[in-house]
Amino acid sequence: MPMGQAVNANGDAVIDRFGARLGHALAVRLPLRTVAMRNPRPLLSFTFDDFPASAHATGAGLIEARGARGTFFACTSQLGTAQEHWTVAGPDAVGDLHRRGHEIGLHTHSHRPVFNMAPAEFEADLAANKVALRQLVPGLRRETFAYPFGFASMGRKRQLGRLARASRSVQPGVNAGRLDPDFIKAVELIDCGLSQARLDNLLDETVARRGWLVFLTHDVAPQPTKFGASPGLMNAALDGALRRGIEILPMRDALDQIGLD
């Protein structure tokens, strides 16, 4: 139901919508655990949600050209399928990226917003995601998670504290000082929404605060979707980080430097 639409007489839809908004707002603001960040240098991670075939074919190579690696969040029910905006990378891409040193992360099996899933339903869905990925990458452990569509709730955030090593949100900002590992801030790396001036400011802030900047995007193409990045924008972010002495790492390695077990 669109925002603001009239609801049925008993008000159930209003309650559900209000509850979802409240739950997400609490997840944004209330950490269930925090970690004092001990990284000796500023850090940057590139993350790809869903992840489209172009992220595998183009995005990974751009990062590798600088001697770095990224994090690719896989929704396993969609692997190899054509979606509205792109074709999702296939199962072979998961294994290929892993062999090349990239991180494979969790993104649920069903790609549903987690805030309206019951606890048992969410746990089963995430378990299916893990099983499918471990069939493709035997021995995969200590996975990070990305919230589908960025929506969370306190209940699912609490569950993720024991089901995943850490979880990335879409809440913008640079992570610095104390980290909420169950709701890591991230900034969208998208041509339609990130100017060069904003990119420079984010990189400068990361250096000044000795923080951790996490970029999230989807497809990588000369004419990307509104959710994606062009090679030019990715190159600007990569080169801008390296010029400033920012270390580029997949999320798992950044978490090691930060001091998260």
DRENLO-919299 format. One record per residue (C-alpha): residue number from 1; x, z, y. Coordinates in nm, 4 decimals. Layout:
N
+-----+----------+----------+----------+
: seq :       c1 :       c3 :       c2 :
+-----+----------+----------+----------+
: NUM :        X :        Z :        Y :
...
+-----+----------+----------+----------+
END
This chain:
261
+-----+----------+----------+----------+
: seq :       c1 :       c3 :       c2 :
+-----+----------+----------+----------+
:   1 :   0.0000 :   0.0000 :   0.0000 :
:   2 :   0.1475 :  -0.0955 :   0.3395 :
:   3 :   0.2434 :   0.1812 :   0.5767 :
:   4 :  -0.0506 :   0.2951 :   0.7875 :
:   5 :  -0.3194 :   0.1343 :   0.5715 :
:   6 :  -0.6429 :   0.3301 :   0.5236 :
:   7 :  -0.6598 :   0.5300 :   0.2007 :
:   8 :  -0.9303 :   0.6383 :  -0.0387 :
:   9 :  -1.1634 :   0.9237 :   0.0508 :
:  10 :  -0.9803 :   1.1928 :  -0.1423 :
:  11 :  -0.6568 :   1.1171 :   0.0395 :
:  12 :  -0.4419 :   1.0861 :  -0.2742 :
:  13 :  -0.2480 :   0.7910 :  -0.1364 :
:  14 :  -0.1700 :   0.9807 :   0.1843 :
:  15 :  -0.0444 :   1.2764 :  -0.0153 :
:  16 :   0.1694 :   1.0538 :  -0.2369 :
:  17 :   0.3163 :   0.8681 :   0.0605 :
:  18 :   0.3802 :   1.1868 :   0.2557 :
:  19 :   0.5352 :   1.3503 :  -0.0485 :
:  20 :   0.7682 :   1.0555 :  -0.1037 :
:  21 :   0.8805 :   1.0583 :   0.2593 :
:  22 :   0.9317 :   1.4330 :   0.2578 :
:  23 :   1.1213 :   1.4246 :  -0.0696 :
:  24 :   1.3519 :   1.1520 :   0.0549 :
:  25 :   1.4083 :   1.3280 :   0.3890 :
:  26 :   1.5032 :   1.6467 :   0.2079 :
:  27 :   1.7411 :   1.4572 :  -0.0204 :
:  28 :   1.9107 :   1.3089 :   0.2856 :
:  29 :   1.9560 :   1.6427 :   0.4599 :
:  30 :   1.9975 :   1.9056 :   0.1892 :
:  31 :   2.3043 :   1.8934 :  -0.0346 :
:  32 :   2.2793 :   2.0689 :  -0.3699 :
:  33 :   2.6574 :   2.0852 :  -0.3941 :
:  34 :   2.9401 :   1.9871 :  -0.1625 :
:  35 :   3.3064 :   1.9074 :  -0.2049 :
:  36 :   3.5795 :   1.9654 :   0.0518 :
:  37 :   3.7403 :   1.6227 :   0.0848 :
:  38 :   4.1136 :   1.6381 :   0.0110 :
:  39 :   4.2024 :   1.2694 :   0.0316 :
:  40 :   4.5481 :   1.2347 :   0.1924 :
:  41 :   4.4611 :   0.9056 :   0.3642 :
:  42 :   4.1511 :   0.7218 :   0.4873 :
:  43 :   3.9613 :   0.5387 :   0.2134 :
:  44 :   3.7297 :   0.2390 :   0.1825 :
:  45 :   3.5153 :   0.1286 :  -0.1123 :
:  46 :   3.3289 :  -0.2005 :  -0.1540 :
:  47 :   3.0139 :  -0.1718 :  -0.3651 :
:  48 :   2.7741 :  -0.4398 :  -0.4886 :
:  49 :   2.4187 :  -0.3533 :  -0.5870 :
:  50 :   2.2229 :  -0.5320 :  -0.8619 :
:  51 :   2.4810 :  -0.7334 :  -0.8785 :
:  52 :   2.4320 :  -1.1063 :  -0.8112 :
:  53 :   2.6421 :  -1.3696 :  -0.9861 :
:  54 :   2.8101 :  -1.4492 :  -0.6541 :
:  55 :   2.9382 :  -1.0923 :  -0.6254 :
:  56 :   3.1201 :  -1.1483 :  -0.9542 :
:  57 :   3.2284 :  -1.5059 :  -0.8847 :
:  58 :   3.3350 :  -1.4630 :  -0.5212 :
:  59 :   3.3290 :  -1.1010 :  -0.4065 :
:  60 :   3.5533 :  -0.9643 :  -0.6799 :
:  61 :   3.8220 :  -1.2244 :  -0.6134 :
:  62 :   3.8319 :  -1.1517 :  -0.2407 :
:  63 :   3.9000 :  -0.7853 :  -0.3139 :
:  64 :   4.1545 :  -0.8642 :  -0.5855 :
:  65 :   4.3443 :  -1.0912 :  -0.3451 :
:  66 :   4.4389 :  -0.7738 :  -0.1560 :
:  67 :   4.5430 :  -0.5919 :  -0.4728 :
:  68 :   4.2275 :  -0.3802 :  -0.4711 :
:  69 :   3.9157 :  -0.3371 :  -0.6840 :
:  70 :   3.5453 :  -0.2712 :  -0.6193 :
:  71 :   3.2398 :  -0.1024 :  -0.7692 :
:  72 :   2.9563 :  -0.3072 :  -0.9205 :
:  73 :   2.6223 :  -0.1341 :  -0.9836 :
:  74 :   2.4341 :  -0.2924 :  -1.2736 :
:  75 :   2.0603 :  -0.2858 :  -1.3410 :
:  76 :   2.0777 :  -0.3718 :  -1.7090 :
:  77 :   1.7240 :  -0.5079 :  -1.7578 :
:  78 :   1.7997 :  -0.7790 :  -1.5009 :
:  79 :   2.1393 :  -0.8991 :  -1.6264 :
:  80 :   2.1483 :  -1.2787 :  -1.6368 :
:  81 :   1.7999 :  -1.3215 :  -1.4895 :
:  82 :   1.6795 :  -1.5205 :  -1.1897 :
:  83 :   1.5377 :  -1.2915 :  -0.9217 :
:  84 :   1.3714 :  -1.3699 :  -0.5893 :
:  85 :   1.6911 :  -1.3893 :  -0.3859 :
:  86 :   1.9638 :  -1.4658 :  -0.6428 :
:  87 :   2.0616 :  -1.4928 :  -1.0056 :
:  88 :   2.1947 :  -1.1646 :  -1.1384 :
:  89 :   2.5341 :  -1.1751 :  -1.3083 :
:  90 :   2.5139 :  -1.1905 :  -1.6859 :
:  91 :   2.6379 :  -0.9471 :  -1.9511 :
:  92 :   2.9703 :  -1.1311 :  -1.9811 :
:  93 :   3.0395 :  -1.0594 :  -1.6138 :
:  94 :   3.0170 :  -0.6852 :  -1.6763 :
:  95 :   3.2907 :  -0.6988 :  -1.9379 :
:  96 :   3.4998 :  -0.9377 :  -1.7301 :
:  97 :   3.4931 :  -0.7151 :  -1.4226 :
:  98 :   3.5806 :  -0.4107 :  -1.6313 :
:  99 :   3.8805 :  -0.5885 :  -1.7857 :
: 100 :   3.9966 :  -0.6858 :  -1.4373 :
: 101 :   3.9962 :  -0.3212 :  -1.3292 :
: 102 :   3.6713 :  -0.2987 :  -1.1345 :
: 103 :   3.4288 :  -0.0092 :  -1.1727 :
: 104 :   3.0901 :  -0.0626 :  -1.3376 :
: 105 :   2.8266 :   0.1779 :  -1.2064 :
: 106 :   2.4721 :   0.2805 :  -1.2940 :
: 107 :   2.1691 :   0.1372 :  -1.1120 :
: 108 :   1.8902 :   0.2298 :  -1.3582 :
: 109 :   1.7663 :   0.0021 :  -1.6357 :
: 110 :   1.4327 :  -0.0873 :  -1.4741 :
: 111 :   1.5368 :  -0.1106 :  -1.1063 :
: 112 :   1.2471 :   0.1051 :  -0.9901 :
: 113 :   1.2600 :   0.3502 :  -0.6981 :
: 114 :   1.3483 :   0.6831 :  -0.8539 :
: 115 :   1.1451 :   0.9067 :  -0.6214 :
: 116 :   0.8167 :   0.8340 :  -0.7979 :
: 117 :   0.9500 :   0.8637 :  -1.1529 :
: 118 :   0.8775 :   1.1739 :  -1.3598 :
: 119 :   1.1862 :   1.3704 :  -1.4693 :
: 120 :   1.1662 :   1.2651 :  -1.8353 :
: 121 :   1.0898 :   0.9064 :  -1.7382 :
: 122 :   1.3896 :   0.8889 :  -1.5068 :
: 123 :   1.6230 :   1.0477 :  -1.7604 :
: 124 :   1.5132 :   0.8001 :  -2.0284 :
: 125 :   1.5554 :   0.5075 :  -1.7906 :
: 126 :   1.9051 :   0.6167 :  -1.6915 :
: 127 :   1.9948 :   0.6752 :  -2.0570 :
: 128 :   1.8894 :   0.3165 :  -2.1333 :
: 129 :   2.1106 :   0.1984 :  -1.8473 :
: 130 :   2.4065 :   0.3899 :  -1.9924 :
: 131 :   2.3488 :   0.2684 :  -2.3482 :
: 132 :   2.3263 :  -0.0952 :  -2.2399 :
: 133 :   2.6429 :  -0.0723 :  -2.0312 :
: 134 :   2.8384 :   0.1066 :  -2.3026 :
: 135 :   2.7483 :  -0.1691 :  -2.5464 :
: 136 :   2.9136 :  -0.4112 :  -2.3047 :
: 137 :   3.1996 :  -0.1783 :  -2.2092 :
: 138 :   3.2725 :   0.0605 :  -2.4989 :
: 139 :   3.4061 :   0.3945 :  -2.3838 :
: 140 :   3.2592 :   0.3714 :  -2.0346 :
: 141 :   3.2284 :   0.7264 :  -1.9005 :
: 142 :   3.1935 :   0.9320 :  -1.5823 :
: 143 :   2.9805 :   0.6696 :  -1.4150 :
: 144 :   2.8729 :   0.6689 :  -1.0528 :
: 145 :   2.5142 :   0.5814 :  -0.9619 :
: 146 :   2.3454 :   0.3932 :  -0.6775 :
: 147 :   1.9822 :   0.4655 :  -0.5851 :
: 148 :   1.7678 :   0.1497 :  -0.6218 :
: 149 :   1.6298 :   0.0592 :  -0.2780 :
: 150 :   1.8031 :   0.3717 :  -0.1437 :
: 151 :   1.5041 :   0.5990 :  -0.2072 :
: 152 :   1.5612 :   0.9477 :  -0.3484 :
: 153 :   1.3909 :   1.2812 :  -0.3977 :
: 154 :   1.5211 :   1.6327 :  -0.4394 :
: 155 :   1.4134 :   1.6337 :  -0.8032 :
: 156 :   1.5962 :   1.3139 :  -0.8931 :
: 157 :   1.8951 :   1.4179 :  -0.6839 :
: 158 :   1.9141 :   1.7415 :  -0.8820 :
: 159 :   1.8947 :   1.5499 :  -1.2105 :
: 160 :   2.1676 :   1.3130 :  -1.1032 :
: 161 :   2.3947 :   1.6085 :  -1.0366 :
: 162 :   2.4220 :   1.6489 :  -1.4134 :
: 163 :   2.3577 :   1.2904 :  -1.5297 :
: 164 :   2.6100 :   1.1053 :  -1.3122 :
: 165 :   2.9455 :   1.1927 :  -1.1663 :
: 166 :   2.8288 :   1.1020 :  -0.8149 :
: 167 :   2.5514 :   0.9011 :  -0.6487 :
: 168 :   2.5640 :   0.6580 :  -0.3580 :
: 169 :   2.2810 :   0.6306 :  -0.1076 :
: 170 :   2.2090 :   0.3799 :   0.1678 :
: 171 :   2.2225 :   0.6462 :   0.4386 :
: 172 :   2.4660 :   0.5035 :   0.6958 :
: 173 :   2.7797 :   0.6793 :   0.8105 :
: 174 :   3.1379 :   0.7690 :   0.7278 :
: 175 :   3.1879 :   1.0459 :   0.4724 :
: 176 :   3.4242 :   1.3081 :   0.6141 :
: 177 :   3.4917 :   1.6810 :   0.5935 :
: 178 :   3.2563 :   1.7921 :   0.3177 :
: 179 :   3.1059 :   1.5374 :   0.0809 :
: 180 :   2.7576 :   1.5479 :  -0.0689 :
: 181 :   2.8494 :   1.3812 :  -0.4008 :
: 182 :   2.4846 :   1.3313 :  -0.4957 :
: 183 :   2.4023 :   1.1387 :  -0.1766 :
: 184 :   2.7158 :   0.9589 :  -0.0605 :
: 185 :   2.6765 :   0.7756 :   0.2695 :
: 186 :   2.7184 :   0.3979 :   0.2774 :
: 187 :   2.7009 :   0.1208 :   0.5361 :
: 188 :   2.5450 :  -0.2186 :   0.4690 :
: 189 :   2.8015 :  -0.4991 :   0.4818 :
: 190 :   2.5645 :  -0.7797 :   0.5781 :
: 191 :   2.6110 :  -1.0709 :   0.8152 :
: 192 :   2.2688 :  -1.0241 :   0.9722 :
: 193 :   2.3301 :  -0.6604 :   1.0610 :
: 194 :   2.6989 :  -0.5778 :   1.1104 :
: 195 :   2.8791 :  -0.7049 :   1.4190 :
: 196 :   3.2559 :  -0.7265 :   1.4526 :
: 197 :   3.2457 :  -0.4489 :   1.7125 :
: 198 :   3.0506 :  -0.2204 :   1.4785 :
: 199 :   3.2876 :  -0.3031 :   1.1924 :
: 200 :   3.5887 :  -0.2141 :   1.4075 :
: 201 :   3.4259 :   0.1115 :   1.5186 :
: 202 :   3.3546 :   0.2134 :   1.1591 :
: 203 :   3.7101 :   0.1417 :   1.0489 :
: 204 :   3.8524 :   0.3277 :   1.3497 :
: 205 :   3.6272 :   0.6270 :   1.2787 :
: 206 :   3.7385 :   0.6294 :   0.9161 :
: 207 :   4.1015 :   0.6518 :   1.0270 :
: 208 :   4.0366 :   0.9112 :   1.2980 :
: 209 :   3.8455 :   1.1415 :   1.0607 :
: 210 :   4.0550 :   1.0617 :   0.7504 :
: 211 :   3.7225 :   0.9795 :   0.5950 :
: 212 :   3.5760 :   0.7614 :   0.3261 :
: 213 :   3.3807 :   0.4532 :   0.4285 :
: 214 :   3.1638 :   0.2948 :   0.1601 :
: 215 :   3.0306 :  -0.0560 :   0.2134 :
: 216 :   2.7324 :  -0.1825 :   0.0167 :
: 217 :   2.6206 :  -0.5406 :  -0.0159 :
: 218 :   2.4625 :  -0.7746 :  -0.2704 :
: 219 :   2.5386 :  -1.1474 :  -0.2790 :
: 220 :   2.8548 :  -1.3050 :  -0.1370 :
: 221 :   2.8091 :  -1.6608 :  -0.0106 :
: 222 :   2.8833 :  -1.8799 :   0.2939 :
: 223 :   2.5147 :  -1.8485 :   0.3825 :
: 224 :   2.4191 :  -1.5155 :   0.2275 :
: 225 :   2.0743 :  -1.3668 :   0.2004 :
: 226 :   1.9754 :  -1.0976 :   0.4473 :
: 227 :   2.1066 :  -0.8482 :   0.1917 :
: 228 :   2.4475 :  -1.0100 :   0.1479 :
: 229 :   2.7836 :  -1.0852 :   0.3035 :
: 230 :   2.9738 :  -1.4038 :   0.3748 :
: 231 :   3.3359 :  -1.4370 :   0.2610 :
: 232 :   3.4276 :  -1.4305 :   0.6290 :
: 233 :   3.2696 :  -1.0893 :   0.6821 :
: 234 :   3.4267 :  -0.9520 :   0.3654 :
: 235 :   3.7675 :  -1.0828 :   0.4691 :
: 236 :   3.7291 :  -0.9248 :   0.8131 :
: 237 :   3.6486 :  -0.5884 :   0.6551 :
: 238 :   3.9301 :  -0.6108 :   0.4002 :
: 239 :   4.1955 :  -0.7202 :   0.6477 :
: 240 :   4.0777 :  -0.4785 :   0.9151 :
: 241 :   4.1089 :  -0.1909 :   0.6708 :
: 242 :   4.4563 :  -0.2880 :   0.5549 :
: 243 :   4.5814 :  -0.3289 :   0.9129 :
: 244 :   4.4759 :   0.0288 :   0.9800 :
: 245 :   4.6374 :   0.1708 :   0.6684 :
: 246 :   4.3059 :   0.2394 :   0.4938 :
: 247 :   4.3358 :   0.2421 :   0.1154 :
: 248 :   4.0780 :   0.0277 :  -0.0649 :
: 249 :   3.9592 :   0.1784 :  -0.3933 :
: 250 :   3.6601 :   0.1642 :  -0.6272 :
: 251 :   3.4384 :   0.4684 :  -0.5894 :
: 252 :   3.5694 :   0.6362 :  -0.9062 :
: 253 :   3.9279 :   0.6311 :  -0.7746 :
: 254 :   3.8241 :   0.7405 :  -0.4265 :
: 255 :   3.6441 :   1.0377 :  -0.5827 :
: 256 :   3.9645 :   1.1263 :  -0.7676 :
: 257 :   4.1563 :   1.1323 :  -0.4389 :
: 258 :   3.8829 :   1.3333 :  -0.2703 :
: 259 :   3.9043 :   1.5926 :  -0.5454 :
: 260 :   3.5722 :   1.5589 :  -0.7282 :
: 261 :   3.6027 :   1.6479 :  -1.0957 :
+-----+----------+----------+----------+
END
